Amino acid sequence: MLQWKQERDGSTALLIKGARRVGKSTLAEEFAKREYESYICIDFTEAPQEVRDLFSDISDLDNLLFRLQFHYQKRLTNRKSVIIFDEIQNCPMARQAIKKLVKDHRYDYIETGSLISIKKNTQGIRIPSEETRLTLHPLDYEEFRWALGDEVTIPMLRDAFERKMSLSDGVVRKLLRDFRLYMLVGGMPQAVNSYLETNNLSVVDAVKREIIELYADDFRKIDPTGKMTRMFYAIPGQLNRNASRYQISSVIEQGKQDRIEELLQDMEDSQVVLFSHHANDPNVGLSLHVDNNQYKMFMNDTGLFITLAFWDKDITENIIYQKLLSDKLSAVLGYVYENVIAQMLKAAGNELYYHTWPTESGKHNYEIDFLLSRGSKICPIEVKSSGYKSHASLDAFQKKFSNRILHRYLVYTKDLKREGDLLMVPVFMSMFL
């Protein structure tokens, strides 16, 4: 955000997009407080009609900006103030006004909203090109540690990873327990704050259930048939099947293909769901070899994923959380680890791809859980919560595509170590891949 402010110098507005409840509004306002002499925050979920009406006619910007200052009792200073358009999707005319406001160059402008809602509320307006877009994800692991008051662990882990230095068993056990706490709480700001205030995972679970229900309600508004909602609730179960793709026919009746594709695009745009696409040819330029009919779905937040996995219970008991925290529910944790790796790779700016191909017998498939493109090479990743001594898929991939590989990674729950050309990486270091 600071880079946008310094480099763009008011030539574009900043559009912060992301899933609901991910902290967009809070981030925008905290930035305004820290980096500007004054600011106005217009929350379009609550703004009175008289404020909304101001944007129906922007021919007189002096009048518009004067009336905003008068209404919010805030004085703005040229090039030293910012106006926040919070939940911009609720006032499409305000978004259309961005072009002229930016050209005026008096103040900076920050917009917030969820991408899916923004897209659904653009009919009849001219979309401004004068926008720099920033996607906000749930708190990553480093940000989670910061929230707990720990600013030491992640820099030390980064140093250890860069040096490829092993850690002691006792240190690894503690770090794994700390990381599993992150998996349970997740990175949604409300959930994190609830944990900090109560230290009670059942209370945290109740917060996460409210967020999930909010997402489900949003999906029902977009798709009154309920298909999108059923696809959303089915994510943990689909991963639990250990299939090579999300089997949509087992969740909903298929219907028209173009309508199904539209629903899937809406789910991806919501940023509540992460899609990993099958790369038919695992090579540089992974997006060129995508099979649009073969994909996996993950949750944008692993804390929400765990709550969704136990949705059949009124509330996830602390005993379940304690077992997950101590790695006693290993059957579940395998899919949880895959989700958290997807979340961390996405938050680090990677698109998600995977690759499957038949074994020699043809009865099963080899599977590389994630593929990263690095320079002119690719990096295959296999995720293991147990049974790490066997990594047949990585070995078969090496044999088949050795000339394409930069590094091979096995992400697991043990110490950092090398095994030939294979780097075995503890899950809490996966953000450095």
C-alpha positions in Angstrom: 0.0 0.0 0.0 2.8 2.3 0.9 4.4 1.5 -2.5 1.2 2.5 -4.2 1.0 5.8 -2.4 4.6 6.7 -3.1 4.9 5.5 -6.7 1.5 6.3 -8.0 1.2 9.7 -6.2 -2.6 9.9 -6.8 -2.5 8.8 -10.4 -4.7 5.7 -9.6 -7.1 4.7 -6.8 -6.2 1.7 -4.8 -8.8 -1.1 -4.9 -8.5 -3.5 -2.0 -10.4 -6.7 -2.9 -10.8 -9.9 -1.0 -13.3 -12.2 0.8 -15.7 -10.8 3.2 -14.5 -10.4 6.8 -10.9 -10.6 5.7 -10.1 -7.2 7.2 -10.2 -4.9 4.1 -12.0 -2.0 5.8 -9.8 -2.1 8.9 -6.6 -2.2 6.8 -7.7 0.8 4.7 -8.6 2.9 7.7 -5.4 2.0 9.7 -3.4 3.0 6.6 -5.2 6.3 6.3 -4.6 7.1 10.0 -0.9 6.3 9.7 0.0 7.8 6.3 -2.3 10.9 5.9 -3.0 14.1 7.7 -6.8 13.5 7.5 -9.2 11.1 5.8 -12.9 10.5 5.2 -14.3 6.9 5.3 -17.6 6.5 3.4 -19.1 3.1 4.4 -21.6 2.5 1.6 -23.4 -0.2 3.6 -24.5 2.5 6.0 -24.1 5.8 4.1 -27.4 7.8 4.0 -29.1 8.4 0.7 -28.0 12.0 0.6 -24.4 10.9 0.4 -25.1 8.3 -2.2 -27.0 10.9 -4.3 -23.9 13.1 -4.4 -22.3 10.7 -6.9 -25.2 10.7 -9.4 -24.0 14.0 -10.7 -20.2 14.8 -10.4 -20.1 17.7 -12.9 -19.2 20.0 -10.0 -16.4 18.3 -8.0 -15.9 21.3 -5.8 -19.4 21.0 -4.5 -19.1 17.2 -4.1 -16.0 17.3 -2.1 -17.2 20.3 0.0 -20.4 18.4 0.9 -18.5 15.3 1.8 -16.3 17.2 4.2 -19.3 19.0 5.7 -21.3 15.8 6.2 -18.4 13.9 7.8 -17.0 16.9 9.6 -13.5 16.3 8.3 -11.3 18.8 6.6 -9.2 17.5 3.8 -5.9 18.9 2.5 -4.7 18.8 -1.1 -2.3 15.8 -1.6 -2.3 15.1 2.1 -5.7 13.5 2.6 -7.4 10.3 1.4 -11.1 9.4 0.9 -12.0 5.7 1.5 -14.9 4.3 -0.4 -15.7 1.3 1.8 -17.8 -1.5 0.3 -17.8 0.3 -3.0 -20.0 -2.4 -4.7 -23.0 -0.9 -2.8 -22.6 2.4 -4.7 -21.6 1.7 -8.4 -21.9 5.4 -9.3 -19.2 6.2 -6.7 -16.9 3.7 -8.4 -17.6 5.2 -11.8 -16.7 8.7 -10.3 -13.2 7.4 -9.5 -11.9 8.3 -13.0 -12.8 12.0 -12.7 -11.7 12.1 -9.0 -8.3 10.7 -9.7 -7.9 13.1 -12.7 -8.7 15.9 -10.3 -5.7 14.8 -8.2 -6.7 16.7 -5.1 -6.8 13.6 -2.8 -5.9 10.0 -2.8 -8.7 7.4 -3.0 -9.0 3.8 -1.6 -11.8 1.5 -2.5 -12.7 -1.8 -0.7 -15.0 -4.6 -1.7 -15.4 -8.2 -2.5 -14.6 -9.0 -6.2 -17.7 -11.0 -6.8 -20.0 -8.2 -5.5 -18.1 -5.6 -7.4 -18.5 -7.6 -10.6 -22.2 -8.1 -10.0 -22.8 -4.4 -9.5 -21.2 -2.9 -12.6 -24.1 -2.9 -15.0 -24.7 0.4 -16.6 -21.5 2.1 -15.3 -18.1 2.7 -16.8 -15.4 0.7 -15.0 -12.5 3.0 -14.2 -9.1 2.0 -15.5 -7.4 4.2 -13.0 -7.2 1.5 -10.3 -4.3 -0.3 -8.8 -5.7 -3.6 -7.4 -4.5 -5.3 -4.2 -5.8 -8.7 -3.1 -6.1 -9.1 0.7 -5.8 -12.7 2.0 -6.4 -14.0 5.5 -3.5 -13.5 7.9 -0.6 -15.6 6.8 1.5 -17.5 9.4 4.0 -14.7 9.9 1.2 -12.2 10.5 -0.5 -14.7 12.9 2.7 -14.9 14.9 2.9 -11.1 15.0 -0.6 -11.0 16.4 0.6 -13.4 19.2 3.4 -11.0 19.9 6.1 -13.2 18.3 8.4 -11.3 15.8 11.3 -13.7 16.2 10.2 -17.1 15.0 9.6 -16.5 11.3 12.9 -14.6 10.6 14.8 -17.4 12.3 12.9 -20.0 10.3 13.7 -18.1 7.1 17.4 -18.0 8.0 17.4 -21.8 8.8 15.6 -22.5 5.5 18.0 -20.5 3.4 21.0 -22.2 5.1 19.2 -25.6 4.8 19.9 -26.1 8.5 18.2 -28.9 10.5 16.5 -28.1 13.8 16.4 -30.3 16.9 13.5 -32.7 17.5 12.3 -30.7 20.5 12.3 -27.4 18.5 10.4 -29.1 15.7 7.7 -30.5 18.0 7.1 -27.0 19.5 7.1 -25.4 16.1 4.6 -27.9 14.8 2.3 -27.4 17.7 2.5 -23.6 17.1 1.7 -24.1 13.5 -1.2 -26.4 14.2 -2.7 -23.7 16.4 -2.6 -21.4 13.3 -4.3 -24.1 11.3 -7.1 -24.3 13.9 -7.6 -20.6 14.5 -7.0 -19.6 10.9 -6.2 -16.1 9.7 -9.6 -14.4 9.7 -9.1 -11.3 11.9 -12.3 -11.9 13.9 -11.2 -15.4 14.7 -7.7 -14.3 15.7 -9.0 -11.5 17.9 -11.4 -14.0 19.5 -8.6 -16.3 20.3 -6.4 -13.5 21.8 -9.3 -12.4 24.0 -10.6 -15.7 25.2 -7.9 -18.4 24.6 -11.0 -20.7 24.0 -11.1 -22.6 20.7 -14.8 -23.3 21.0 -15.5 -19.5 21.2 -13.2 -19.2 18.1 -15.2 -21.9 16.4 -18.4 -20.0 16.9 -16.9 -17.0 15.2 -15.8 -19.1 12.3 -19.3 -20.6 12.0 -20.7 -17.1 11.7 -18.3 -16.3 8.9 -19.1 -19.5 7.0 -22.8 -18.9 7.3 -22.3 -15.4 5.9 -20.4 -16.9 2.9 -23.2 -19.4 2.4 -25.8 -16.7 2.5 -23.9 -14.7 -0.1 -23.8 -17.8 -2.3 -27.5 -18.3 -2.0 -28.1 -14.6 -3.0 -26.0 -15.2 -6.2 -27.5 -18.6 -6.9 -31.0 -19.2 -5.4 -31.0 -22.8 -6.6 -28.5 -23.6 -3.8 -26.0 -25.4 -6.1 -23.2 -23.0 -5.3 -23.9 -23.4 -1.6 -23.8 -27.2 -1.8 -20.5 -27.1 -3.7 -19.1 -24.9 -1.0 -20.1 -27.1 1.9 -18.8 -30.2 0.0 -15.2 -29.0 -0.1 -13.8 -30.9 2.9 -15.7 -34.1 1.9 -14.3 -33.9 -1.7 -10.8 -33.6 -0.5 -11.3 -36.4 1.9 -12.2 -38.7 -1.0 -8.6 -38.5 -2.1 -9.8 -38.2 -5.7 -7.8 -36.6 -8.4 -10.4 -33.8 -8.8 -13.5 -32.2 -7.4 -16.3 -34.5 -8.6 -19.1 -32.1 -9.1 -21.5 -34.7 -10.3 -21.5 -36.3 -6.9 -22.6 -32.9 -5.3 -25.1 -31.4 -7.7 -27.1 -32.3 -10.7 -25.0 -31.1 -13.7 -27.4 -29.0 -15.7 -26.2 -26.7 -18.4 -22.4 -26.7 -18.7 -22.1 -22.9 -19.2 -24.2 -22.3 -16.1 -22.0 -24.6 -14.0 -18.9 -22.8 -15.3 -20.5 -19.5 -14.4 -21.2 -20.7 -10.8 -17.6 -22.0 -10.5 -16.2 -18.6 -11.7 -18.4 -16.8 -9.1 -17.0 -19.1 -6.4 -13.5 -18.3 -7.5 -14.2 -14.6 -7.7 -15.6 -14.6 -4.1 -12.0 -15.5 -3.0 -13.6 -17.7 -0.3 -12.6 -20.7 -2.4 -9.2 -21.5 -3.9 -9.0 -23.5 -7.1 -6.1 -25.7 -8.1 -6.2 -26.6 -11.8 -4.8 -29.7 -13.4 -1.8 -29.0 -15.6 -1.9 -31.6 -18.4 1.7 -30.9 -19.4 3.7 -29.9 -16.3 6.1 -27.4 -17.9 6.9 -23.7 -17.8 3.8 -21.7 -18.6 1.5 -23.9 -16.5 -1.5 -21.8 -17.4 -1.1 -22.9 -21.0 -1.7 -26.5 -20.2 -4.7 -26.3 -17.8 -7.6 -28.8 -18.0 -10.6 -26.6 -17.1 -12.7 -29.7 -16.3 -10.2 -31.1 -13.8 -9.6 -29.1 -10.6 -9.6 -29.2 -6.8 -11.2 -26.7 -4.4 -9.7 -25.5 -1.2 -10.8 -23.0 1.4 -9.1 -19.6 1.5 -8.6 -20.1 5.3 -7.7 -23.4 6.9 -9.3 -22.4 10.2 -12.6 -22.1 8.3 -11.9 -25.4 6.6 -11.6 -27.3 9.9 -14.8 -25.8 11.1 -16.5 -26.7 7.9 -15.2 -30.3 8.1 -17.0 -30.7 11.4 -20.1 -28.8 10.3 -22.4 -31.7 11.4 -21.8 -30.7 15.0 -23.5 -27.7 16.5 -20.1 -26.5 17.6 -16.7 -28.1 17.3 -15.9 -29.3 20.8 -12.6 -28.3 22.5 -11.7 -32.0 22.7 -11.6 -32.2 18.9 -9.5 -29.1 18.7 -7.1 -30.4 21.4 -6.8 -33.7 19.4 -6.1 -31.8 16.2 -3.6 -29.6 18.1 -1.7 -32.6 19.4 -1.9 -34.4 16.0 -4.2 -37.2 17.3 -6.7 -37.0 14.4 -4.2 -37.9 11.7 -6.9 -39.2 9.3 -8.3 -35.7 9.1 -5.1 -33.8 9.2 -3.8 -35.1 5.9 -6.3 -33.0 4.0 -6.0 -30.1 6.4 -2.3 -29.9 5.6 -3.0 -29.9 1.9 -5.4 -27.0 2.4 -3.0 -25.0 4.4 -0.2 -25.4 1.8 -2.7 -24.3 -0.9 -3.5 -21.2 1.3 0.1 -20.4 2.0 1.2 -20.8 -1.7 -1.7 -18.6 -2.8 -1.0 -15.9 -0.2 2.7 -15.8 -1.4 1.4 -14.9 -4.9 1.5 -18.3 -6.6 -1.3 -19.7 -8.8 -2.2 -23.3 -7.9 -1.6 -26.2 -10.2 -1.3 -30.0 -9.7 -0.6 -33.0 -12.0 -1.7 -36.6 -12.1 -0.9 -39.5 -14.4 -1.5 -43.3 -14.3 0.8 -45.7 -12.6 2.4 -48.5 -14.6 -0.4 -50.8 -13.7 -3.0 -48.3 -14.7 -5.0 -49.1 -11.6 -4.0 -45.9 -9.7 -2.7 -42.5 -10.3 0.5 -40.8 -9.3 -0.2 -37.2 -8.1 1.9 -34.2 -7.5 0.0 -32.0 -5.1 1.3 -28.6 -6.3 3.5 -27.3 -9.0 5.5 -24.1 -8.9 7.0 -22.3 -11.9 10.5 -20.9 -11.1 12.4 -19.3 -14.0 12.6 -21.8 -16.8 12.0 -24.8 -14.5 9.3 -26.2 -12.3 9.2 -27.4 -8.7 7.0 -30.4 -7.8 5.6 -30.5 -4.3 4.2 -33.5 -2.4 2.4 -33.0 0.9 2.6 -35.7 3.6 1.1 -35.7 7.0 2.5 -39.2 7.6 4.3 -42.0 5.8 7.0 -39.7 4.5 9.5 -42.4 3.8 7.6 -43.3 0.7 7.3 -40.6 -2.0 6.5 -42.6 -5.1 4.9 -39.8 -7.0 7.9 -37.5 -6.6 10.2 -40.2 -7.7 8.1 -41.1 -10.7 7.9 -37.4 -11.6 11.7 -37.1 -11.4 12.1 -40.1 -13.7 9.6 -38.7 -16.3 10.5 -35.0 -16.3 14.0 -34.7 -14.9 15.0 -32.1 -17.4 12.2 -29.8 -16.3 12.8 -29.8 -12.6 14.6 -27.2 -10.6 13.9 -28.5 -7.1 11.8 -31.3 -5.6 10.0 -30.7 -2.3 8.4 -33.0 0.2 6.4 -30.9 2.7 5.9 -32.9 5.9 5.8 -32.9 9.7 9.5 -33.6 10.5 12.8 -31.7 10.5 14.4 -30.1 7.5 16.7 -32.5 5.7 18.0 -33.5 2.3 17.5 -36.9 0.7 19.5 -36.9 -2.5 18.1 -34.1 -4.6 14.9 -34.1 -2.6 14.5 -31.4 0.0 12.2 -32.4 2.9 10.6 -29.3 4.3 8.7 -28.9 7.6 5.2 -27.6 6.9 5.9 -24.4 8.9 8.6 -23.5 6.4 6.5 -24.0 3.3 6.0 -20.2 2.9 9.6 -20.0 1.8 9.3 -22.3 -1.2 
